[in-house]
Amino acid sequence: MKKQFAVLGLGRFGGSLVEEFANLDVDVLAIDRNQEVVNKFGNLATYVVQANAVDEASLKGLGIRNVDHAIISFGDDIEASVLVTMLLKDMGVKQVWVKAVNTYHQKVLEKIGADKVIHPERDMAKRIAHHVVSEKIIDYIELSKDYSIVEIMASRKLNNKTLFDLNIRSKYGCNIIGFQRRDGEMVISPTAHEIIHEGDMLIVIGHNRDINRFEEEGV
């Protein structure tokens, strides 16, 4: 069976989620208390409803306990996001992800059982900062405080060398888990005998310290 998703709050972040779910042909229940906003997403979401998400009876009436994954995106209203998180977890929703506006908000959400806390503005700021500071880093995804996945462009220094020749794990402590050729071909879980060419986009995972060293010395 297809998973069912719910997005509560259709602001810029929540609305973008609904649009992307529609592109992926995913069933999504979209909820907002503003009727004008609801009307805007009528042709995108599988079900779009004008309702107050803080009202437990309304949520139960919508059958939200049956969704597999709920995303609470009205992070600017801290009190409402906390209350709705508690309601959804009490109803047994399997996965509840919540947008947070600051670290304090995140700590509260984690204490009451949010499965994942999202900081879209902070995360995007980090990705942009890493991209701007380094000419080699194309994209950056933070996995934790210490570990990340980055996309790094292969330079002439790596041209026509195999992963075995480069021995990146031994030299730098990080791993190349895939790369994209200049012609668009994706190579996932490459073998040691795969050849890297200048301009290939390497997908590297590891401790931030090791990735930085690889970027400065190895690429």
N, C-alpha and C positions, 0 to 999 in steps of 0.2 A: 504493500500500500504506500501511496505517496505521503510524505510527511506534510503535516499542516502547520502553518506558521500564523502568528498574530503580531501585528505591529500596533502598539498603543501610542498615539500621538503622531500626527502627520505634519510636523514642521519640516524644516529643510532636511534633517537627517532621516526622520521617519518616512517622509515622502519619497526621498531618494531610495530607501530600502524597498518600498512598495513598488516603485518603478522597476527596480532591478529584479525583484521577484517575478514581476510580470514578464520581463524579458526572458527569464529562466523557466517560464511556464510552471511556476510553483503556486499551489493554493495558499492564499493569504487572506486572513481576516484583518481588515484595517479599521481602526477605531479612533475617533476624535470627537470632542465635544462641540466643535464648531461646524455647523451645518454647511456653511460655504466651503470649508475645507473638504468636508466629506463629499460634496458634490463634485469637486475637482478630481477626485480619485475614483469616481463611480465606474469608469470604463477600464480601470487598471486592476484594481483588487478583485479577487474572486467574490468577496463579500465586503462591503464597506458600510459602516454603521455609525450614526451619530449617537454617542452615549457618554456618560460620565464614568470613566474607568475607575474612579474611587468608590463607586457604588457597587457593593458586593452583589446585590440582587441583579443589577444590570449585567454584570459579568457572567453570573450563573445562567441568566436567561439567554445569553449569547452562546452558551455551551463552550466557553473558553477553556474549561477544564479538559476538553478533548483534544486541544492542540498539542503538538509535540514540542513546540518552541515558541516562546513569546519574547518579544523585544519591546522594552519600555523606553520610549525615546523622548519623553518630555522631561529631560534632565534639569531644565531650568527651574522647575517646580520641585524642589527637593522633598518637601513633605509629601506631595502626591506620589512621587516616584517610590518613596519608601513604603507608603501605605499600600500601593498597588503591588509592589514586590511581595510584601507579606501576604496579601490576599491570594496572589497566584501560587505562591509556594504552599499555602494552606490548602488550596484547592487541588494540589497534586500535579501542577504543570511540570513536566519533566525538566525542561530547560528554560530558565528565565535570565535573559541578558538585559542589562540596564545601562542607559547612558548616564554618566556622572559628570558633574561640573567641577569638582575639586577633590582633593585627597580625602578630606573629612567625609564628604558625601560617599566616596568609595568605601571607606572603612565601615560606615554604617550599613551600606548595602551588603557588604561581605558578611557582616555579623548576623544579618537577618536571613541569609541564605541565598543571595543572588549567585547564580552559577558563573556569570562572567560580567565584569564591569567594563564598560566601553568609554574611552576618552577620545572621541573622533577628532576634535580640534588639536589636542595635545599630540596624538599619534601622527596626525598629518604634519604638524609642525616639525616633529622629529624627522620624519621622512624627507621633508623639504630641506631642512638644515643639513642633513647628511649629504643630500644630493648637491646642494650648493657649495658646500665646503670642499668636497672631493670631485675632481673631474672624472674619476674612474667609477665611483659608485653611482649606479643608475637608479636603484631603489633600495629601500631599507625597511625591514619589518622587525620590530622588537618582540622577542619571545618572552623575555623576562628582564630583570634589571641587568643581568650580566650576559645574556645570550641573544643572538639576533640571526636573521637571515638577510643577506645582502645580494644584490645583483651587481657584479663588477665586470667592466669591459676588459677583455683580454688585450694586452698591448703586444707590440712586436717582440717583446722579450719572451713571450710564451709561444710564439708562432711555430707551428709544426712540431710541437713537443707533446709527448703522451703524458697522461696523468701519472704513469709510472715514473717517467723521467723527472717530472716536476716534484713528486714526493711531498706534496703540500702538507699532508697530515703529519708526517714526521718532522718536517722543517718548521711548520707554523702552528700545528695543533688544531687546525680547522679542516673542514671537509668540503669538497665540491660535490654536491648531490645532483647536479644536473647542469646543462647549459643549452643555450639556443644558438644555432648556427646563424651566420649572416643571411642565409637564404630562408630563415624562418623555421628550419627543422629543429624540433626539441629532442634532446637526449636526456632521459631521466635514469638515475642510478647507473651512471656510466661505468664501464669496465676500465681497468688500469691501462688498457691499450688504446683507448679513445684518444684521438689527436685533437689538440686545441689549435685554432687558427686565430690570427689577429682579427679583432672585431667580434669574436664570439662573446656572448654574454654569459658569464659564469654565475651559477647560483651557489653561494657559499654559506655554510652554517657553522657556527662555533661561538666561542667566548668572544666578547667584544674586543678584548685585548689582543687575542690571536688574529682576529679579522683585520684589525687596524695594522698589525705588523705585516700581515700578508699584503695588504693594500699598499703599504709604504715600501716594502722591500721586494715582494715577490711578483707583483704585477707590473 
